[in-house]
Amino acid sequence: MHPAKCSDCGKDCEVPFKPTEGRPVYCRDCFQKHRPPRKF
């Protein structure tokens, strides 16, 4: 796990990948908001 700061709310969080410069990182709560709806 890698420490990161959420690009949306600014909260400190941990992500399972190394954050890449220029790419947004979201905490679990914000990730759910930004994820496209699942299609079945």
mmCIF file of the N, C-alpha and C atoms, coordinates in Angstrom:
data_MODEL
# 
_entry.id   MODEL 
# 
loop_
_atom_site.group_PDB 
_atom_site.id 
_atom_site.type_symbol 
_atom_site.label_atom_id 
_atom_site.label_alt_id 
_atom_site.label_comp_id 
_atom_site.label_asym_id 
_atom_site.label_entity_id 
_atom_site.label_seq_id 
_atom_site.pdbx_PDB_ins_code 
_atom_site.Cartn_x 
_atom_site.Cartn_y 
_atom_site.Cartn_z 
_atom_site.occupancy 
_atom_site.B_iso_or_equiv 
_atom_site.pdbx_formal_charge 
_atom_site.auth_seq_id 
_atom_site.auth_comp_id 
_atom_site.auth_asym_id 
_atom_site.auth_atom_id 
_atom_site.pdbx_PDB_model_num 
ATOM 1   N N  . MET A 1 1  ? 0.854   -1.187 0.000   1.00 0.00 ? 1  MET A N  1 
ATOM 2   C CA . MET A 1 1  ? 0.000   0.000  0.000   1.00 0.00 ? 1  MET A CA 1 
ATOM 3   C C  . MET A 1 1  ? 0.892   1.240  0.000   1.00 0.00 ? 1  MET A C  1 
ATOM 4   N N  . HIS A 1 2  ? 0.414   2.274  -0.699  1.00 0.00 ? 2  HIS A N  1 
ATOM 5   C CA . HIS A 1 2  ? 1.185   3.507  -0.818  1.00 0.00 ? 2  HIS A CA 1 
ATOM 6   C C  . HIS A 1 2  ? 0.358   4.675  -0.291  1.00 0.00 ? 2  HIS A C  1 
ATOM 7   N N  . PRO A 1 3  ? 0.985   5.556  0.495   1.00 0.00 ? 3  PRO A N  1 
ATOM 8   C CA . PRO A 1 3  ? 0.256   6.725  0.990   1.00 0.00 ? 3  PRO A CA 1 
ATOM 9   C C  . PRO A 1 3  ? -0.029  7.693  -0.149  1.00 0.00 ? 3  PRO A C  1 
ATOM 10  N N  . ALA A 1 4  ? -1.204  8.314  -0.097  1.00 0.00 ? 4  ALA A N  1 
ATOM 11  C CA . ALA A 1 4  ? -1.596  9.279  -1.127  1.00 0.00 ? 4  ALA A CA 1 
ATOM 12  C C  . ALA A 1 4  ? -2.573  10.274 -0.523  1.00 0.00 ? 4  ALA A C  1 
ATOM 13  N N  . LYS A 1 5  ? -2.815  11.352 -1.250  1.00 0.00 ? 5  LYS A N  1 
ATOM 14  C CA . LYS A 1 5  ? -3.803  12.342 -0.827  1.00 0.00 ? 5  LYS A CA 1 
ATOM 15  C C  . LYS A 1 5  ? -4.905  12.349 -1.880  1.00 0.00 ? 5  LYS A C  1 
ATOM 16  N N  . CYS A 1 6  ? -6.146  12.243 -1.461  1.00 0.00 ? 6  CYS A N  1 
ATOM 17  C CA . CYS A 1 6  ? -7.282  12.203 -2.381  1.00 0.00 ? 6  CYS A CA 1 
ATOM 18  C C  . CYS A 1 6  ? -7.331  13.487 -3.200  1.00 0.00 ? 6  CYS A C  1 
ATOM 19  N N  . SER A 1 7  ? -7.471  13.337 -4.515  1.00 0.00 ? 7  SER A N  1 
ATOM 20  C CA . SER A 1 7  ? -7.526  14.494 -5.414  1.00 0.00 ? 7  SER A CA 1 
ATOM 21  C C  . SER A 1 7  ? -8.847  15.245 -5.282  1.00 0.00 ? 7  SER A C  1 
ATOM 22  N N  . ASP A 1 8  ? -9.850  14.602 -4.700  1.00 0.00 ? 8  ASP A N  1 
ATOM 23  C CA . ASP A 1 8  ? -11.178 15.212 -4.596  1.00 0.00 ? 8  ASP A CA 1 
ATOM 24  C C  . ASP A 1 8  ? -11.361 15.941 -3.266  1.00 0.00 ? 8  ASP A C  1 
ATOM 25  N N  . CYS A 1 9  ? -11.244 15.200 -2.162  1.00 0.00 ? 9  CYS A N  1 
ATOM 26  C CA . CYS A 1 9  ? -11.525 15.797 -0.852  1.00 0.00 ? 9  CYS A CA 1 
ATOM 27  C C  . CYS A 1 9  ? -10.265 16.186 -0.078  1.00 0.00 ? 9  CYS A C  1 
ATOM 28  N N  . GLY A 1 10 ? -9.081  15.749 -0.547  1.00 0.00 ? 10 GLY A N  1 
ATOM 29  C CA . GLY A 1 10 ? -7.833  16.111 0.117   1.00 0.00 ? 10 GLY A CA 1 
ATOM 30  C C  . GLY A 1 10 ? -7.478  15.265 1.324   1.00 0.00 ? 10 GLY A C  1 
ATOM 31  N N  . LYS A 1 11 ? -8.268  14.212 1.572   1.00 0.00 ? 11 LYS A N  1 
ATOM 32  C CA . LYS A 1 11 ? -8.032  13.327 2.710   1.00 0.00 ? 11 LYS A CA 1 
ATOM 33  C C  . LYS A 1 11 ? -6.818  12.432 2.444   1.00 0.00 ? 11 LYS A C  1 
ATOM 34  N N  . ASP A 1 12 ? -6.032  12.144 3.482   1.00 0.00 ? 12 ASP A N  1 
ATOM 35  C CA . ASP A 1 12 ? -4.926  11.198 3.345   1.00 0.00 ? 12 ASP A CA 1 
ATOM 36  C C  . ASP A 1 12 ? -5.513  9.801  3.268   1.00 0.00 ? 12 ASP A C  1 
ATOM 37  N N  . CYS A 1 13 ? -4.982  8.982  2.352   1.00 0.00 ? 13 CYS A N  1 
ATOM 38  C CA . CYS A 1 13 ? -5.479  7.623  2.188   1.00 0.00 ? 13 CYS A CA 1 
ATOM 39  C C  . CYS A 1 13 ? -4.337  6.726  1.722   1.00 0.00 ? 13 CYS A C  1 
ATOM 40  N N  . GLU A 1 14 ? -4.616  5.448  1.579   1.00 0.00 ? 14 GLU A N  1 
ATOM 41  C CA . GLU A 1 14 ? -3.631  4.502  1.057   1.00 0.00 ? 14 GLU A CA 1 
ATOM 42  C C  . GLU A 1 14 ? -4.221  3.831  -0.163  1.00 0.00 ? 14 GLU A C  1 
ATOM 43  N N  . VAL A 1 15 ? -3.388  3.660  -1.195  1.00 0.00 ? 15 VAL A N  1 
ATOM 44  C CA . VAL A 1 15 ? -3.836  3.017  -2.427  1.00 0.00 ? 15 VAL A CA 1 
ATOM 45  C C  . VAL A 1 15 ? -2.931  1.826  -2.724  1.00 0.00 ? 15 VAL A C  1 
ATOM 46  N N  . PRO A 1 16 ? -3.462  0.793  -3.414  1.00 0.00 ? 16 PRO A N  1 
ATOM 47  C CA . PRO A 1 16 ? -2.669  -0.418 -3.671  1.00 0.00 ? 16 PRO A CA 1 
ATOM 48  C C  . PRO A 1 16 ? -1.686  -0.285 -4.827  1.00 0.00 ? 16 PRO A C  1 
ATOM 49  N N  . PHE A 1 17 ? -1.530  0.923  -5.370  1.00 0.00 ? 17 PHE A N  1 
ATOM 50  C CA . PHE A 1 17 ? -0.599  1.151  -6.474  1.00 0.00 ? 17 PHE A CA 1 
ATOM 51  C C  . PHE A 1 17 ? 0.213   2.400  -6.190  1.00 0.00 ? 17 PHE A C  1 
ATOM 52  N N  . LYS A 1 18 ? 1.347   2.541  -6.864  1.00 0.00 ? 18 LYS A N  1 
ATOM 53  C CA . LYS A 1 18 ? 2.180   3.724  -6.677  1.00 0.00 ? 18 LYS A CA 1 
ATOM 54  C C  . LYS A 1 18 ? 1.534   4.884  -7.443  1.00 0.00 ? 18 LYS A C  1 
ATOM 55  N N  . PRO A 1 19 ? 1.159   5.954  -6.749  1.00 0.00 ? 19 PRO A N  1 
ATOM 56  C CA . PRO A 1 19 ? 0.516   7.083  -7.435  1.00 0.00 ? 19 PRO A CA 1 
ATOM 57  C C  . PRO A 1 19 ? 1.425   7.669  -8.519  1.00 0.00 ? 19 PRO A C  1 
ATOM 58  N N  . THR A 1 20 ? 0.856   7.937  -9.683  1.00 0.00 ? 20 THR A N  1 
ATOM 59  C CA . THR A 1 20 ? 1.594   8.485  -10.818 1.00 0.00 ? 20 THR A CA 1 
ATOM 60  C C  . THR A 1 20 ? 1.371   9.988  -10.881 1.00 0.00 ? 20 THR A C  1 
ATOM 61  N N  . GLU A 1 21 ? 2.438   10.727 -11.136 1.00 0.00 ? 21 GLU A N  1 
ATOM 62  C CA . GLU A 1 21 ? 2.353   12.189 -11.248 1.00 0.00 ? 21 GLU A CA 1 
ATOM 63  C C  . GLU A 1 21 ? 1.375   12.563 -12.356 1.00 0.00 ? 21 GLU A C  1 
ATOM 64  N N  . GLY A 1 22 ? 0.453   13.469 -12.053 1.00 0.00 ? 22 GLY A N  1 
ATOM 65  C CA . GLY A 1 22 ? -0.489  13.937 -13.070 1.00 0.00 ? 22 GLY A CA 1 
ATOM 66  C C  . GLY A 1 22 ? -1.781  13.136 -13.152 1.00 0.00 ? 22 GLY A C  1 
ATOM 67  N N  . ARG A 1 23 ? -1.860  11.992 -12.450 1.00 0.00 ? 23 ARG A N  1 
ATOM 68  C CA . ARG A 1 23 ? -3.087  11.199 -12.462 1.00 0.00 ? 23 ARG A CA 1 
ATOM 69  C C  . ARG A 1 23 ? -3.809  11.394 -11.133 1.00 0.00 ? 23 ARG A C  1 
ATOM 70  N N  . PRO A 1 24 ? -5.122  11.582 -11.173 1.00 0.00 ? 24 PRO A N  1 
ATOM 71  C CA . PRO A 1 24 ? -5.844  11.773 -9.909  1.00 0.00 ? 24 PRO A CA 1 
ATOM 72  C C  . PRO A 1 24 ? -5.909  10.487 -9.091  1.00 0.00 ? 24 PRO A C  1 
ATOM 73  N N  . VAL A 1 25 ? -5.876  10.631 -7.778  1.00 0.00 ? 25 VAL A N  1 
ATOM 74  C CA . VAL A 1 25 ? -6.002  9.505  -6.851  1.00 0.00 ? 25 VAL A CA 1 
ATOM 75  C C  . VAL A 1 25 ? -7.171  9.836  -5.940  1.00 0.00 ? 25 VAL A C  1 
ATOM 76  N N  . TYR A 1 26 ? -8.052  8.864  -5.731  1.00 0.00 ? 26 TYR A N  1 
ATOM 77  C CA . TYR A 1 26 ? -9.238  9.091  -4.903  1.00 0.00 ? 26 TYR A CA 1 
ATOM 78  C C  . TYR A 1 26 ? -9.262  8.146  -3.716  1.00 0.00 ? 26 TYR A C  1 
ATOM 79  N N  . CYS A 1 27 ? -9.788  8.634  -2.586  1.00 0.00 ? 27 CYS A N  1 
ATOM 80  C CA . CYS A 1 27 ? -10.012 7.766  -1.438  1.00 0.00 ? 27 CYS A CA 1 
ATOM 81  C C  . CYS A 1 27 ? -11.192 6.847  -1.767  1.00 0.00 ? 27 CYS A C  1 
ATOM 82  N N  . ARG A 1 28 ? -11.457 5.899  -0.915  1.00 0.00 ? 28 ARG A N  1 
ATOM 83  C CA . ARG A 1 28 ? -12.514 4.918  -1.198  1.00 0.00 ? 28 ARG A CA 1 
ATOM 84  C C  . ARG A 1 28 ? -13.867 5.591  -1.427  1.00 0.00 ? 28 ARG A C  1 
ATOM 85  N N  . ASP A 1 29 ? -14.211 6.595  -0.611  1.00 0.00 ? 29 ASP A N  1 
ATOM 86  C CA . ASP A 1 29 ? -15.510 7.264  -0.750  1.00 0.00 ? 29 ASP A CA 1 
ATOM 87  C C  . ASP A 1 29 ? -15.617 8.009  -2.074  1.00 0.00 ? 29 ASP A C  1 
ATOM 88  N N  . CYS A 1 30 ? -14.585 8.776  -2.424  1.00 0.00 ? 30 CYS A N  1 
ATOM 89  C CA . CYS A 1 30 ? -14.618 9.558  -3.662  1.00 0.00 ? 30 CYS A CA 1 
ATOM 90  C C  . CYS A 1 30 ? -14.521 8.655  -4.892  1.00 0.00 ? 30 CYS A C  1 
ATOM 91  N N  . PHE A 1 31 ? -13.811 7.539  -4.777  1.00 0.00 ? 31 PHE A N  1 
ATOM 92  C CA . PHE A 1 31 ? -13.688 6.608  -5.902  1.00 0.00 ? 31 PHE A CA 1 
ATOM 93  C C  . PHE A 1 31 ? -15.057 6.084  -6.308  1.00 0.00 ? 31 PHE A C  1 
ATOM 94  N N  . GLN A 1 32 ? -15.900 5.805  -5.330  1.00 0.00 ? 32 GLN A N  1 
ATOM 95  C CA . GLN A 1 32 ? -17.248 5.317  -5.631  1.00 0.00 ? 32 GLN A CA 1 
ATOM 96  C C  . GLN A 1 32 ? -18.039 6.352  -6.424  1.00 0.00 ? 32 GLN A C  1 
ATOM 97  N N  . LYS A 1 33 ? -17.825 7.645  -6.129  1.00 0.00 ? 33 LYS A N  1 
ATOM 98  C CA . LYS A 1 33 ? -18.544 8.712  -6.839  1.00 0.00 ? 33 LYS A CA 1 
ATOM 99  C C  . LYS A 1 33 ? -18.052 8.860  -8.273  1.00 0.00 ? 33 LYS A C  1 
ATOM 100 N N  . HIS A 1 34 ? -16.764 8.614  -8.496  1.00 0.00 ? 34 HIS A N  1 
ATOM 101 C CA . HIS A 1 34 ? -16.172 8.836  -9.826  1.00 0.00 ? 34 HIS A CA 1 
ATOM 102 C C  . HIS A 1 34 ? -16.235 7.610  -10.736 1.00 0.00 ? 34 HIS A C  1 
ATOM 103 N N  . ARG A 1 35 ? -16.554 6.455  -10.164 1.00 0.00 ? 35 ARG A N  1 
ATOM 104 C CA . ARG A 1 35 ? -16.608 5.233  -10.954 1.00 0.00 ? 35 ARG A CA 1 
ATOM 105 C C  . ARG A 1 35 ? -17.840 5.252  -11.857 1.00 0.00 ? 35 ARG A C  1 
ATOM 106 N N  . PRO A 1 36 ? -17.690 4.884  -13.113 1.00 0.00 ? 36 PRO A N  1 
ATOM 107 C CA . PRO A 1 36 ? -18.880 4.844  -13.981 1.00 0.00 ? 36 PRO A CA 1 
ATOM 108 C C  . PRO A 1 36 ? -19.851 3.762  -13.505 1.00 0.00 ? 36 PRO A C  1 
ATOM 109 N N  . PRO A 1 37 ? -21.143 3.956  -13.707 1.00 0.00 ? 37 PRO A N  1 
ATOM 110 C CA . PRO A 1 37 ? -22.100 2.932  -13.288 1.00 0.00 ? 37 PRO A CA 1 
ATOM 111 C C  . PRO A 1 37 ? -21.850 1.624  -14.027 1.00 0.00 ? 37 PRO A C  1 
ATOM 112 N N  . ARG A 1 38 ? -22.034 0.520  -13.323 1.00 0.00 ? 38 ARG A N  1 
ATOM 113 C CA . ARG A 1 38 ? -21.793 -0.787 -13.932 1.00 0.00 ? 38 ARG A CA 1 
ATOM 114 C C  . ARG A 1 38 ? -22.949 -1.144 -14.860 1.00 0.00 ? 38 ARG A C  1 
ATOM 115 N N  . LYS A 1 39 ? -22.601 -1.712 -15.999 1.00 0.00 ? 39 LYS A N  1 
ATOM 116 C CA . LYS A 1 39 ? -23.613 -2.158 -16.946 1.00 0.00 ? 39 LYS A CA 1 
ATOM 117 C C  . LYS A 1 39 ? -23.612 -3.686 -16.960 1.00 0.00 ? 39 LYS A C  1 
ATOM 118 N N  . PHE A 1 40 ? -24.784 -4.264 -16.920 1.00 0.00 ? 40 PHE A N  1 
ATOM 119 C CA . PHE A 1 40 ? -24.879 -5.731 -16.876 1.00 0.00 ? 40 PHE A CA 1 
ATOM 120 C C  . PHE A 1 40 ? -25.276 -6.279 -18.224 1.00 0.00 ? 40 PHE A C  1 
# 
